[in-house]
Amino acid sequence: MRDVVVFILVGAVCGCGDESGSAGAGGAGGAGGAGGGSALQEEYILSDQDLVPESGAYDPVSRAFYVGSATQGSITRVDADGTESLFFEPPPSSSLGTFGLTIDPDARRLWVCVDDTVMMSRSVWTFDMSTGDLEIEFALADAAPDASCNDIALDSEGVAYVSDSDNPRVYRANVDGEAIEIWADDPLLAPPGGALGGNGIAVTENDRYVLVSKTLPSPSTPPLVRIERTNPENISGVTTTPEITTTTDGMSFLGGDLYIAGPVSGETFRLTSNDQWQTASIATSMQQAGTSTVRPAEGDLYGIYSDIADRVFGNPLTPPFRIYRIDLASFE
């Protein structure tokens, strides 16, 4: 969804996952905060109704959700008790948007896709969650001049895998070498009809595969792609029953199953596989259209409602933006 938003904002497009401060990097975030002993709530209504939080993640250490902003380029922290604070706030004159976001709780590191819609620069940033400081800026142009960033997933070693909606690629970023590179490049990842390709991304819980969902369904390419993590040339489509026939966005693993948000239809999909993700069976739960990301938190699944689809199509937004618990028993 990120790239469609960029298209709407600037009128051009080059070709929108996983679970896991004090003031810094222009922000007012912090490592401490409220909500240490509070149970997670059923719903968190976000106070800023211009936010459009296309993505977010939950940090089990601080027990807080972090959400980006497609319109403002900020990162907002929401503690377990509902207390909000700005983790990162860009300069007032900036033209940034923050999209795919994930957290490495062990390394105390937050990863985020960043677009500058005026300068047309695309980056992956990492923040130190203990200080709020901006650590590293990975310029996607270092990997490929036309590269874009939709979402990010981490393996068990903290290496990041980045989906690209404009090109048939996945990038790999490593903080040790502060480098980003093309990791996988295959027609199976191609945007159908020149539209939008790779979107949600997740690493399987055994670290063996990276899974990438396609934004738009197409008869010519599979809606879900499996890439072997240690051999990215081993790439194949995942056969799903029934087929996915609608737009998909952010996705995450929980309890061995893969959950994918359907921002246009309002469906959330639960995929179960017994053969290392060669095939998967699907159950669905009808949630709110406009939910662009699903993330695990303390054994539950939460959706992030951003109304990104209406923003993409130029329709009036329907607030409030919110983070809400999805009933795991509702899938059928």
Secondary structure by P-SEA (a helix, b strand, c coil): caaaaaaaacccccccccccccccccccccccccccccccccbbbbcccccccccccccccccbbbbbbccccbbbbbcccbbbbbccccccccbbbbcbbbbcccccbbbbbbbcccccccbbbbbcccccccccccccccccccccccccccccccbbbbbbccccbbbbbbcccccccccccccccccccccccccbbbccccccbbbbbbcccccccccbbbbccccccbbbbbbcccccccccccccccccbbbbbbccccbbbbbbbcccccbbbbbbbbcccccccccccccbbbbbbcaaaaaaaccccccccccccccccccc
